[in-house]
Amino acid sequence: MINYDTAHDPPAAAVPIRVANPIRRRLRRDVSALLDTGTDITAIPAALESELQLYAVSRIRIENVDASVNFVYTYTVRLEIGPLIVPPIQVILTNLDFAIIGRDILSHLYLLLNGPEQTFDLRTTPFLADPSAE
């Protein structure tokens, strides 16, 4: 199990990820990423747009938690989360200094949150039931 990141208040499930330009893969940066099951689309820090030489590829409509609607640009990136290499994916920018992994990626992974112990596990394969627990 991985401990929640105490840099967040309250502590939260976060992992280190690598964000890369999908064509010029040497342009990459490691950042922390919050796992957010309430977010539809993954977001990366806005500072990476120029650093990784990313270009807007489309524009989408998003609705915030306060029901306000905005139009934002999407950018194609390659993401690595531990051993998992995500095929090129469209993300949006955030003014935060960390990334947010949304359901567009989490829906392909297995996530186990243990809130009372502030730990989690993230895998590409299913969790197997412990036969001794029955």
LINFEN-V258251 format. One record per residue. RES is the residue in three letters. SS is DSSP state (A for helix, B for strand, O for the rest). PSI is psi in whole degrees, -180 to 180 (* if undefined). OMEGA is omega in whole degrees, 0 to 359 (999 if undefined). Layout:
{{RES;SS;PSI;OMEGA} {RES;SS;PSI;OMEGA}}
This chain:
{{MET;O;150;181} {ILE;B;136;179} {ASN;B;146;173} {TYR;O;153;178} {ASP;B;117;183} {THR;O;-1;174} {ALA;O;-19;177} {HIS;O;149;179} {ASP;O;107;3} {PRO;O;164;179} {PRO;O;148;187} {ALA;B;162;176} {ALA;O;119;180} {ALA;B;148;180} {VAL;B;154;172} {PRO;B;139;176} {ILE;B;163;173} {ARG;B;127;177} {VAL;B;130;183} {ALA;B;152;171} {ASN;B;133;186} {PRO;O;-20;182} {ILE;O;-48;180} {ARG;O;80;189} {ARG;O;-14;176} {ARG;O;-18;175} {LEU;O;97;184} {ARG;B;161;181} {ARG;B;139;176} {ASP;B;132;179} {VAL;B;163;173} {SER;B;146;180} {ALA;B;127;176} {LEU;B;134;176} {LEU;B;117;187} {ASP;O;101;182} {THR;O;-7;179} {GLY;O;-1;182} {THR;O;132;181} {ASP;O;-39;189} {ILE;O;145;179} {THR;O;144;180} {ALA;B;145;178} {ILE;B;158;179} {PRO;B;136;182} {ALA;O;-29;180} {ALA;O;-23;182} {LEU;A;-17;180} {GLU;A;-52;181} {SER;A;-39;182} {GLU;A;-39;181} {LEU;O;4;180} {GLN;O;53;180} {LEU;O;150;179} {TYR;O;143;177} {ALA;B;137;180} {VAL;B;-21;177} {SER;B;177;179} {ARG;B;132;182} {ILE;B;161;177} {ARG;B;128;176} {ILE;B;150;177} {GLU;B;126;180} {ASN;O;172;181} {VAL;O;-22;178} {ASP;O;11;178} {ALA;O;8;175} {SER;O;147;183} {VAL;B;135;177} {ASN;B;156;171} {PHE;B;130;182} {VAL;B;158;177} {TYR;B;152;174} {THR;B;154;182} {TYR;B;140;179} {THR;B;130;179} {VAL;B;166;169} {ARG;B;136;179} {LEU;B;143;171} {GLU;B;126;176} {ILE;B;98;187} {GLY;O;-130;181} {PRO;O;-9;182} {LEU;B;123;174} {ILE;B;114;182} {VAL;B;132;175} {PRO;B;156;181} {PRO;B;133;186} {ILE;B;149;177} {GLN;B;133;180} {VAL;B;167;173} {ILE;B;173;180} {LEU;B;149;176} {THR;B;152;177} {ASN;O;4;177} {LEU;O;161;178} {ASP;O;12;176} {PHE;O;161;178} {ALA;B;165;176} {ILE;B;118;178} {ILE;B;118;183} {GLY;O;-175;182} {ARG;A;-19;177} {ASP;A;-28;176} {ILE;A;-44;183} {LEU;A;-27;181} {SER;O;-9;178} {HIS;O;5;184} {LEU;O;168;175} {TYR;B;122;183} {LEU;B;128;177} {LEU;B;115;179} {LEU;B;132;175} {ASN;B;84;183} {GLY;O;-48;181} {PRO;O;-36;180} {GLU;O;-2;181} {GLN;O;51;176} {THR;B;164;177} {PHE;B;167;174} {ASP;B;140;181} {LEU;B;125;185} {ARG;B;163;174} {THR;O;-9;179} {THR;O;156;182} {PRO;O;153;172} {PHE;O;134;179} {LEU;O;139;179} {ALA;O;141;178} {ASP;O;109;183} {PRO;A;-26;181} {SER;A;-11;181} {ALA;A;-11;183} {GLU;O;*;999}}
